[in-house]
Amino acid sequence: MKQRCWWCGDDPLYAAYHDDEWGIPVHDDRQLFEMLLLEGFQAGLSWLTILRKRDNFRKAFHGFAPEKIARFTRKDLDRLMNDEGIVRNRLKVEGSVKNARAYLEILDGGGTFDDFLWQFTGYATLRRPRLTREGIAAKTPESDRMSKELLRQGFTFVGSTICYAFMQAVGMVDDHVTGCWKNNEGLLEKR
């Protein structure tokens, strides 16, 4: 049996997420946008709750197409607030529209969302040797800088703790603990 990071427990959905997604570098703009929104929706909840609702989120948010979300009307927001398949928090739902608009503004400025985000780790996956459960940070100087810049760009639900969880999820940081079969101690991935 594979030894995994403690947080995924025995839940098959969580274990699959751990094994197949968490900590694997993502460079696709749309996928990065989706994960940033989902991390914002997760605030105050468990990630497992979001995983269980992820397919519903994808349907409700048109595959996380920022061009569509940026044009959501009051009718769309009301539809989302009545959708039991997602997290129905008005501030988070409305924030998704702000985030889509901010995302599009970054792209309008040239470059990619991938380059914008990965600059905060020097375009490399950050790893710490001999990482234990107790040694995992809730936020770092890198997530502080990312949060500050995302807020400046007009994003919402992007505090430093949310940014750090996002960085872990998309492989900007590899926080698989020592003993986990996914731990790549000492290796550094650079684009």
N, C-alpha and C positions, 0 to 999 in steps of 0.2 A: 504494500500500500504506500502511495506517495505521501511524504510528509509535506504539509503545506503551511503557510502562514496561519496563525491561530484564528484570525478574524473570519475566515470563511467557514469554519466549523464543519459540520457534516451535510449541510444543505447542498444538493447536487447542482442547483443553479449557481450558487455562490462559488462552489468548487470549480465549475466550468469557467466562470468569469475569471477567477484567479488564474487558472491554468492557461486560458486562451486569449485573455485580453489585458488584464491588469499588469501594468509595468512594461508592456510591449510598445515601443515607440510608434507613435501615430504622426503622420505628416500630411494627411488628407485634410484640407481646409474644412470641408463639410463635416467630417467626423469630429474634428476638433471643436467645431461650433456646437455640435450635438452634445458632446461630453461636457462642455462648459455650461450649457443650459441645464443639463441633467444634474450636474453638481450643484448648481444654484437651487434647483427644485429639491435636492436632497437635504439642504440645510435644515437641521432640527429633526431629521428623520434618519432611518437606517438606509444604507445603500441597497440592502436587499429589497426594501420597499420599492425603490426606484427600478431595480432590475426586474421585479415582478410586473411593473407597469410600463416598462420600456417600449414594448410593442404598441401599447395603447398611446403612449406619448408620440411615437413615430407616426401613427395614423392621424392623431389629433393635430399635430404640427406639420402635416404635409411632408413627412420625411426630413424634417428640420431644414427645409429649404429657406434660407434667410430672406431671399427675395419675396417669398410669399408671406412669411411671418411679419416682415417689415410693413406689409400693407394690410395687416389685420385691422378690421373695423370693430366698433363696439359690438356688433352682432357676433363676430368671431370670438371676441373675448367672453361674451355671454354664453356662447356655445361651449367654450372650454370650461367655464365655471360650472356648467351643468354636466360635464363629462365625468362620470364616476370612475373611469378608467385611468385618470391621471391625478396628480396632486392639485387640488382645487384651492389654491391660495391666490387671492386676487393680486397681491403685490408681485408674486412670482410670475403669474400669467402675464400681467401688464409689463413686467420687467423683460419678458422674452421678446416683446416687440422692440423695446429700447435696445436690447442687446443685438437684435437682428439689424437694426438701423446702424448701430455703432460698428458692427462687423462690416457692413457694406461700405461705410465711410473709410474704414481702414483699407479695404480693397480698392476703393476709388482713389486712394492716395498712392497706389502702386504697390507692388509686392504682394505677398501672400499672408494669410493669417498664420500659416505655419512659420514663416520667417519671423513675423511679429512676436509670436509666443515663444519660440525656441531661443530667441535672443537672450532670454532671462537665465538660461543655463549654458550660455556660450555654445549653443547648437550641439550639445552633447548630453547624454544621459548621465546624471549625477548618481554616484554610488558611494556608500560608506562601508568600509570593511568591518567585519564582525558585528553586524547590526543585530540588535536584540529588540524584542517588543518594547522594552522600556526606553530604548534609544531612538525610537521613531518620533520625530518632531511633529507638532501640530501645524507649524509654520516655520519658514526659514527666511533669511534675507532675500533669497531669490523670489519666494512667493510674496514677500512684502513689496518688492519692486514691481512684480507683475500686477498685483492688486492695485497699487497706486496708479500705474499706467492705464490699466483697464478702466478704472474709475474716471481718470482724466479723459479718456476717450468716450465716456458716456455709458459704459456698462454698469449694470447693477447686479447685486448678489454675487459679487466677486471679491469678498474679503480675503485676507491672506490665508485663513484656514481653508476656505473653499478653493482658493487657487492651489494650495499645496495638495489637497486631495485630488484636484484635477491633474496636477503635475505627476502624481503617482499613477493615476489611472492611464494617462497617455504616454507613459514611459519617459517623461522628462526626468523623473527620479525613479530609481529602482530601489524600492524599500522591501524587497523580499528578504526576510530575516535569515540569518545563518541557520542552516538545517533544513530550510525549505528547498525542495527540489528545483525551484526556479531561481534560487540565489546564484548570481553571477559575480561573486565576490572579487573585487579587484579589477574587473573588466570595465572598460570605458567605451561606450558607443559614441562615435562622432560621425556627423554627416559629412 
